[in-house]
Structure formats: C-alpha cells, structure tokens
C-alpha cells in the first residue's frame, strides 16, 4: 500500500473514531448500576423473559462504561477536531428538539455595477430568498426531505455557533459587519453568488447581503394552531417558494443591526449582514 493510501486510511479511521467518541460526552453519562436478575412470579411470560433480559443488561452495561472510560482522556484531541470541522455534536441533540418553527432568509440589495463608493449606499431594489428549511412545508417530502435535512442541519449548526460566538454587547443598531462573527458568512456569500448568476443583469450586482432568522409558534404535542394562523403563514411561505421575492418599489434603506420584521406569525430578526 502506498504512503498516500496509508495516510488516507489513517485519516478515515481517525474521522470515524472521532465522530463516534465525540457523540458521547463522558461528563454527562450517568451509569446506573444493574442489580441481580429479577424473578417475577405473577406472570409466566415475565418469569421466563425477565431474568434472561436482566442478565443480558448486566453484560451490556459494561460496554458504555468501558467506552466512556476510553473516551475521557481522548476527548481533548477529537473534541478540537470536531469543533474545527463543524461536526461537534452529542446525543443530547435528541433531548431538546426545537419548540418553534425556524426559518432563515437572505435579503439582497441590488444596485448598478461601477465604483463601490458611489453605489454602495444607493441600492435600486431588493430581493429576499428563503433558504431554511430547504423543503416546502406544503408538500410531501419523502426522500427529498431526508436529503434536504443535511443542508438544514448545516445551517442551524452555523446559526447556533454564530449566536454562541457573538458578544451580547453587539446587539445594537450601529453594529458594523466587521464586528460580527463569520459563522454565517459562507451562507450569505453562497446564496448571493448564486442570485447574481441566476437573476441579475450584467450591469447589476449585490451591494449588501443580510441574513434574517425567523421563528414561528409550534403547538405542543396533541395541539394544533388555528387554521387561519397556519394559512396566513403558508401564504407568506408560498411567496418565497416561487423564488426570491423582489421589491422594486421605493428606495431601499439599510436597517440597523438586529432590526425586526413580522410576516403572519413569523418573527424575523436581522442576525448578520455584509458588507
């Protein structure tokens, strides 16, 4: 085997091991002791199965204990790798599912090409594109929904990292784009390039890109929202589903940082912008 293949093999093994061990947080693992096998007498089926299952549980309990003990001294190494690559996650992700519907939209301010100093403050029109979730909420998704979930997960992870890295003192209208963490920058730049390529004329360009985070109420299990509320939200979302919503009326004005907007029951907050 060539040196290149050896190096790739070592990297793949390290990646898989880091991902598996990184999903376990030793500090949050509480191992409950497994008692002796029980022998219930009031149910013939339970009298047969319970002792066997208890003995199997006692054997299986040794596995997480060993894995946790092995993972603890290595956590510093693979934890840094997972954090750098954006793969950091653990099984607690299943313990606190979102309690609201989450959305991201990207707004583009469009102006003529030319001298930046002359055009940056004078956009001619805007367009707003919904980028999270990647699928429509009014259609059956099936396998496409599974594929789209990877893009959605990458975006929500970037949003969480951005909000974690942003200083609370930056939540003011005069915050500049250079003061904000760059976790959301790849999202805005990717969609801005795609928008310029697919929509704009050769003499137009994007002068400013904004990322807005939106939330809408999610009813608790067993409850539903009033039909007019859900219909109003879907009406707003269907406009985005047709493509970027363009606004050619009036002269666009750049909002201050962390400005808010409302559409139906969706509450939007300006999280990131550039330049």
C-alpha positions as a Markdown table, in Angstrom:
| # | Residue | x | y | z |
|---|---|---|---|---|
| 1 | Unk | 0.0 | 0.0 | 0.0 |
| 2 | Unk | 1.4 | 3.4 | -1.0 |
| 3 | Unk | 2.1 | 6.1 | 1.6 |
| 4 | Unk | -0.8 | 8.1 | 0.2 |
| 5 | Unk | -3.2 | 5.2 | 0.8 |
| 6 | Unk | -1.9 | 4.7 | 4.3 |
| 7 | Unk | -2.3 | 8.4 | 5.1 |
| 8 | Unk | -5.9 | 8.4 | 3.8 |
| 9 | Unk | -6.7 | 5.2 | 5.7 |
| 10 | Unk | -5.4 | 6.7 | 9.0 |
| 11 | Unk | -7.4 | 9.9 | 8.4 |
| 12 | Unk | -10.6 | 7.9 | 7.7 |
| 13 | Unk | -10.1 | 5.8 | 10.8 |
| 14 | Unk | -9.5 | 8.9 | 12.9 |
| 15 | Unk | -12.5 | 10.7 | 11.4 |
| 16 | Unk | -14.9 | 7.8 | 12.2 |
| 17 | Unk | -13.5 | 7.2 | 15.7 |
| 18 | Unk | -13.6 | 10.9 | 16.5 |
| 19 | Unk | -17.3 | 11.1 | 15.3 |
| 20 | Unk | -18.3 | 8.1 | 17.4 |
| 21 | Unk | -16.5 | 9.1 | 20.5 |
| 22 | Unk | -17.5 | 12.7 | 20.1 |
| 23 | Unk | -21.1 | 11.8 | 20.2 |
| 24 | Unk | -20.6 | 10.7 | 23.8 |
| 25 | Unk | -20.0 | 13.3 | 26.5 |
| 26 | Unk | -18.4 | 11.5 | 29.4 |
| 27 | Unk | -19.2 | 14.4 | 31.8 |
| 28 | Unk | -23.0 | 13.8 | 31.1 |
| 29 | Unk | -23.0 | 10.0 | 31.2 |
| 30 | Unk | -24.6 | 8.7 | 34.4 |
| 31 | Unk | -24.3 | 4.9 | 34.6 |
| 32 | Unk | -26.9 | 3.3 | 36.7 |
| 33 | Unk | -25.9 | 0.1 | 38.5 |
| 34 | Unk | -27.5 | -3.1 | 37.2 |
| 35 | Unk | -28.9 | -5.2 | 40.0 |
| 36 | Unk | -29.3 | -9.0 | 40.2 |
| 37 | Unk | -31.8 | -10.8 | 37.9 |
| 38 | Unk | -35.4 | -10.4 | 39.0 |
| 39 | Unk | -37.8 | -13.4 | 39.1 |
| 40 | Unk | -41.4 | -12.2 | 38.9 |
| 41 | Unk | -44.0 | -14.9 | 39.8 |
| 42 | Unk | -47.3 | -13.3 | 38.9 |
| 43 | Unk | -46.8 | -13.7 | 35.1 |
| 44 | Unk | -45.4 | -16.8 | 33.4 |
| 45 | Unk | -44.1 | -14.9 | 30.4 |
| 46 | Unk | -42.4 | -12.3 | 32.6 |
| 47 | Unk | -41.0 | -15.1 | 34.8 |
| 48 | Unk | -39.2 | -16.5 | 31.8 |
| 49 | Unk | -38.1 | -13.4 | 30.0 |
| 50 | Unk | -37.2 | -11.0 | 32.8 |
| 51 | Unk | -34.2 | -13.0 | 34.3 |
| 52 | Unk | -32.8 | -13.5 | 30.8 |
| 53 | Unk | -33.1 | -9.8 | 29.9 |
| 54 | Unk | -31.7 | -8.7 | 33.2 |
| 55 | Unk | -28.6 | -10.9 | 32.7 |
| 56 | Unk | -28.2 | -9.5 | 29.2 |
| 57 | Unk | -28.5 | -6.0 | 30.6 |
| 58 | Unk | -25.7 | -6.7 | 33.1 |
| 59 | Unk | -23.4 | -7.8 | 30.3 |
| 60 | Unk | -24.3 | -4.9 | 28.0 |
| 61 | Unk | -23.8 | -2.3 | 30.8 |
| 62 | Unk | -20.1 | -3.0 | 30.7 |
| 63 | Unk | -19.8 | -1.6 | 27.1 |
| 64 | Unk | -20.8 | 2.0 | 27.7 |
| 65 | Unk | -18.8 | 2.1 | 30.9 |
| 66 | Unk | -15.7 | 0.9 | 29.0 |
| 67 | Unk | -16.3 | 3.3 | 26.1 |
| 68 | Unk | -16.8 | 6.2 | 28.4 |
| 69 | Unk | -13.6 | 5.4 | 30.3 |
| 70 | Unk | -11.6 | 5.2 | 27.0 |
| 71 | Unk | -13.2 | 8.4 | 25.5 |
| 72 | Unk | -12.5 | 10.6 | 28.5 |
| 73 | Unk | -8.7 | 11.1 | 28.1 |
| 74 | Unk | -9.0 | 11.4 | 24.3 |
| 75 | Unk | -11.8 | 13.9 | 24.3 |
| 76 | Unk | -9.4 | 16.9 | 24.1 |
| 77 | Unk | -7.9 | 15.7 | 20.8 |
| 78 | Unk | -11.0 | 14.6 | 18.9 |
| 79 | Unk | -13.1 | 17.4 | 20.5 |
| 80 | Unk | -10.9 | 20.0 | 18.9 |
| 81 | Unk | -11.0 | 18.3 | 15.6 |
| 82 | Unk | -14.9 | 18.1 | 15.6 |
| 83 | Unk | -15.2 | 21.7 | 16.7 |
| 84 | Unk | -12.9 | 22.9 | 13.8 |
| 85 | Unk | -14.7 | 20.8 | 11.2 |
| 86 | Unk | -18.2 | 21.8 | 12.5 |
| 87 | Unk | -19.1 | 18.2 | 13.3 |
| 88 | Unk | -19.3 | 18.6 | 17.1 |
| 89 | Unk | -22.5 | 17.1 | 18.4 |
| 90 | Unk | -23.7 | 14.6 | 21.0 |
| 91 | Unk | -26.7 | 12.6 | 21.8 |
| 92 | Unk | -28.2 | 15.4 | 23.8 |
| 93 | Unk | -29.3 | 16.8 | 20.4 |
| 94 | Unk | -32.3 | 14.4 | 20.7 |
| 95 | Unk | -33.3 | 15.6 | 24.2 |
| 96 | Unk | -34.2 | 19.2 | 23.4 |
| 97 | Unk | -36.0 | 19.4 | 20.0 |
| 98 | Unk | -36.9 | 22.9 | 18.7 |
| 99 | Unk | -40.0 | 24.3 | 20.3 |
| 100 | Unk | -40.6 | 26.8 | 17.4 |
| 101 | Unk | -40.5 | 26.6 | 13.6 |
| 102 | Unk | -37.2 | 28.0 | 12.4 |
| 103 | Unk | -36.5 | 29.9 | 9.2 |
| 104 | Unk | -33.6 | 31.7 | 7.5 |
| 105 | Unk | -33.9 | 34.1 | 4.7 |
| 106 | Unk | -31.3 | 36.0 | 2.7 |
| 107 | Unk | -32.0 | 39.6 | 1.5 |
| 108 | Unk | -30.1 | 41.1 | -1.4 |
| 109 | Unk | -29.7 | 44.8 | -2.0 |
| 110 | Unk | -29.1 | 45.3 | -5.8 |
| 111 | Unk | -27.5 | 48.3 | -7.5 |
| 112 | Unk | -25.5 | 49.1 | -10.6 |
| 113 | Unk | -22.0 | 47.9 | -11.2 |
| 114 | Unk | -19.4 | 50.6 | -11.0 |
| 115 | Unk | -17.5 | 52.5 | -8.4 |
| 116 | Unk | -18.2 | 50.9 | -5.0 |
| 117 | Unk | -18.0 | 54.2 | -3.1 |
| 118 | Unk | -20.7 | 55.7 | -5.4 |
| 119 | Unk | -23.1 | 52.8 | -5.4 |
| 120 | Unk | -22.9 | 51.0 | -2.0 |
| 121 | Unk | -25.3 | 53.4 | -0.3 |
| 122 | Unk | -27.8 | 53.6 | -3.3 |
| 123 | Unk | -29.4 | 50.2 | -3.9 |
| 124 | Unk | -32.1 | 50.2 | -6.5 |
| 125 | Unk | -34.2 | 47.3 | -5.4 |
| 126 | Unk | -34.2 | 44.2 | -3.1 |
| 127 | Unk | -34.9 | 40.5 | -3.3 |
| 128 | Unk | -35.5 | 38.2 | -0.4 |
| 129 | Unk | -34.9 | 34.4 | -0.6 |
| 130 | Unk | -36.0 | 31.7 | 1.9 |
| 131 | Unk | -33.1 | 29.3 | 2.4 |
| 132 | Unk | -34.2 | 27.4 | 5.6 |
| 133 | Unk | -35.9 | 24.9 | 5.5 |
| 134 | Unk | -34.7 | 23.7 | 2.1 |
| 135 | Unk | -38.0 | 21.9 | 1.5 |
| 136 | Unk | -41.6 | 23.2 | 1.1 |
| 137 | Unk | -43.9 | 22.7 | 4.1 |
| 138 | Unk | -47.0 | 22.3 | 2.0 |
| 139 | Unk | -45.8 | 19.2 | 0.0 |
| 140 | Unk | -44.9 | 15.6 | 0.9 |
| 141 | Unk | -41.1 | 15.4 | 1.1 |
| 142 | Unk | -40.2 | 11.7 | 1.3 |
| 143 | Unk | -36.6 | 11.0 | 0.2 |
| 144 | Unk | -36.0 | 14.6 | -0.8 |
| 145 | Unk | -36.7 | 15.7 | 2.8 |
| 146 | Unk | -34.0 | 13.4 | 4.0 |
| 147 | Unk | -31.5 | 14.9 | 1.5 |
| 148 | Unk | -32.5 | 18.4 | 2.4 |
| 149 | Unk | -32.1 | 17.7 | 6.1 |
| 150 | Unk | -28.4 | 17.7 | 5.7 |
| 151 | Unk | -28.4 | 21.3 | 4.4 |
| 152 | Unk | -30.8 | 22.4 | 7.1 |
| 153 | Unk | -28.6 | 20.8 | 9.8 |
| 154 | Unk | -25.5 | 22.6 | 8.5 |
| 155 | Unk | -27.4 | 25.9 | 8.5 |
| 156 | Unk | -28.8 | 25.5 | 12.0 |
| 157 | Unk | -25.4 | 24.5 | 13.3 |
| 158 | Unk | -23.8 | 27.6 | 11.8 |
| 159 | Unk | -26.6 | 29.7 | 13.3 |
| 160 | Unk | -26.0 | 28.2 | 16.8 |
| 161 | Unk | -22.3 | 28.8 | 16.6 |
| 162 | Unk | -22.8 | 32.3 | 15.4 |
| 163 | Unk | -25.1 | 33.1 | 18.3 |
| 164 | Unk | -22.8 | 31.5 | 20.7 |
| 165 | Unk | -19.8 | 33.4 | 19.4 |
| 166 | Unk | -21.5 | 36.8 | 19.2 |
| 167 | Unk | -20.9 | 39.2 | 22.1 |
| 168 | Unk | -24.1 | 40.4 | 23.8 |
| 169 | Unk | -22.8 | 44.0 | 23.5 |
| 170 | Unk | -23.1 | 43.8 | 19.7 |
| 171 | Unk | -27.0 | 43.8 | 19.9 |
| 172 | Unk | -27.2 | 47.4 | 19.0 |
| 173 | Unk | -28.4 | 49.2 | 15.8 |
| 174 | Unk | -24.9 | 50.7 | 14.9 |
| 175 | Unk | -23.0 | 47.4 | 15.0 |
| 176 | Unk | -20.8 | 47.0 | 11.9 |
| 177 | Unk | -20.5 | 43.9 | 9.9 |
| 178 | Unk | -16.8 | 43.6 | 10.8 |
| 179 | Unk | -17.7 | 43.2 | 14.5 |
| 180 | Unk | -19.8 | 40.1 | 13.9 |
| 181 | Unk | -18.6 | 36.5 | 14.0 |
| 182 | Unk | -18.1 | 35.0 | 10.5 |
| 183 | Unk | -20.0 | 31.7 | 11.1 |
| 184 | Unk | -22.9 | 32.8 | 8.8 |
| 185 | Unk | -20.7 | 34.4 | 6.2 |
| 186 | Unk | -20.5 | 31.3 | 3.9 |
| 187 | Unk | -24.3 | 31.0 | 3.8 |
| 188 | Unk | -24.8 | 34.6 | 2.7 |
| 189 | Unk | -21.9 | 34.6 | 0.2 |
| 190 | Unk | -23.0 | 31.3 | -1.4 |
| 191 | Unk | -26.6 | 32.4 | -2.0 |
| 192 | Unk | -25.5 | 35.9 | -3.1 |
| 193 | Unk | -23.2 | 34.5 | -5.8 |
| 194 | Unk | -26.0 | 32.2 | -6.9 |
| 195 | Unk | -28.5 | 35.0 | -7.0 |
| 196 | Unk | -26.1 | 37.2 | -9.0 |
| 197 | Unk | -25.5 | 34.4 | -11.5 |
| 198 | Unk | -29.1 | 33.3 | -12.0 |
| 199 | Unk | -31.2 | 36.5 | -11.6 |
| 200 | Unk | -29.2 | 39.7 | -12.1 |
| 201 | Unk | -28.4 | 41.5 | -15.3 |
| 202 | Unk | -24.7 | 42.0 | -16.3 |
| 203 | Unk | -24.8 | 45.7 | -15.2 |
| 204 | Unk | -26.2 | 44.8 | -11.8 |
| 205 | Unk | -24.6 | 43.4 | -8.6 |
| 206 | Unk | -25.4 | 42.7 | -5.0 |
| 207 | Unk | -24.4 | 45.6 | -2.8 |
| 208 | Unk | -25.3 | 44.2 | 0.6 |
| 209 | Unk | -26.4 | 40.8 | 1.9 |
| 210 | Unk | -28.5 | 40.2 | 5.0 |
| 211 | Unk | -29.4 | 37.0 | 6.9 |
| 212 | Unk | -32.6 | 37.1 | 8.8 |
| 213 | Unk | -33.6 | 34.5 | 11.4 |
| 214 | Unk | -37.3 | 33.8 | 11.8 |
| 215 | Unk | -39.3 | 31.8 | 14.3 |
| 216 | Unk | -43.0 | 30.9 | 14.4 |
| 217 | Unk | -45.0 | 29.2 | 17.2 |
| 218 | Unk | -45.1 | 25.4 | 17.2 |
| 219 | Unk | -48.0 | 23.9 | 19.1 |
| 220 | Unk | -47.3 | 21.3 | 21.8 |
| 221 | Unk | -47.9 | 17.6 | 21.2 |
| 222 | Unk | -51.5 | 16.9 | 20.7 |
| 223 | Unk | -52.5 | 20.5 | 20.0 |
| 224 | Unk | -52.9 | 22.5 | 16.7 |
| 225 | Unk | -52.8 | 26.1 | 15.7 |
| 226 | Unk | -55.9 | 27.8 | 14.5 |
| 227 | Unk | -56.4 | 27.2 | 10.8 |
| 228 | Unk | -56.4 | 31.0 | 9.9 |
| 229 | Unk | -53.0 | 31.3 | 11.6 |
| 230 | Unk | -51.4 | 28.4 | 9.7 |
| 231 | Unk | -53.0 | 29.5 | 6.4 |
| 232 | Unk | -51.6 | 33.0 | 6.8 |
| 233 | Unk | -48.1 | 31.6 | 7.4 |
| 234 | Unk | -48.3 | 29.3 | 4.4 |
| 235 | Unk | -49.5 | 32.2 | 2.3 |
| 236 | Unk | -46.3 | 34.0 | 3.2 |
| 237 | Unk | -44.1 | 31.0 | 2.6 |
| 238 | Unk | -45.6 | 30.1 | -0.8 |
| 239 | Unk | -44.4 | 33.5 | -2.0 |
| 240 | Unk | -40.9 | 32.5 | -1.1 |
| 241 | Unk | -41.3 | 29.0 | -2.6 |
| 242 | Unk | -41.7 | 30.6 | -6.0 |
| 243 | Unk | -38.2 | 32.1 | -5.8 |
| 244 | Unk | -36.6 | 35.2 | -4.4 |
| 245 | Unk | -39.3 | 37.8 | -3.7 |
| 246 | Unk | -38.4 | 41.0 | -5.5 |
| 247 | Unk | -39.3 | 44.5 | -4.4 |
| 248 | Unk | -38.8 | 47.3 | -6.9 |
| 249 | Unk | -40.9 | 49.9 | -5.1 |
| 250 | Unk | -39.3 | 52.8 | -3.4 |
| 251 | Unk | -35.7 | 53.4 | -2.4 |
| 252 | Unk | -34.4 | 50.6 | -0.1 |
| 253 | Unk | -33.0 | 51.7 | 3.2 |
| 254 | Unk | -30.5 | 49.6 | 5.1 |
| 255 | Unk | -31.9 | 48.6 | 8.5 |
| 256 | Unk | -30.0 | 48.9 | 11.7 |
| 257 | Unk | -28.5 | 45.7 | 13.1 |
| 258 | Unk | -30.8 | 43.3 | 14.9 |
| 259 | Unk | -33.9 | 45.0 | 13.4 |
| 260 | Unk | -37.1 | 43.0 | 13.4 |
| 261 | Unk | -39.9 | 42.4 | 11.0 |
| 262 | Unk | -43.1 | 40.4 | 11.1 |
| 263 | Unk | -44.9 | 38.3 | 8.4 |
| 264 | Unk | -48.0 | 36.4 | 9.6 |
| 265 | Unk | -46.9 | 34.8 | 12.8 |
| 266 | Unk | -43.2 | 34.6 | 11.7 |
| 267 | Unk | -41.0 | 37.0 | 13.8 |
| 268 | Unk | -37.8 | 37.9 | 11.9 |
| 269 | Unk | -34.5 | 39.3 | 13.3 |
| 270 | Unk | -31.6 | 40.6 | 11.3 |
| 271 | Unk | -28.7 | 38.4 | 12.5 |
| 272 | Unk | -25.9 | 39.0 | 10.0 |
| 273 | Unk | -25.0 | 41.3 | 7.1 |
| 274 | Unk | -22.1 | 42.3 | 4.9 |
| 275 | Unk | -20.5 | 44.5 | 3.8 |
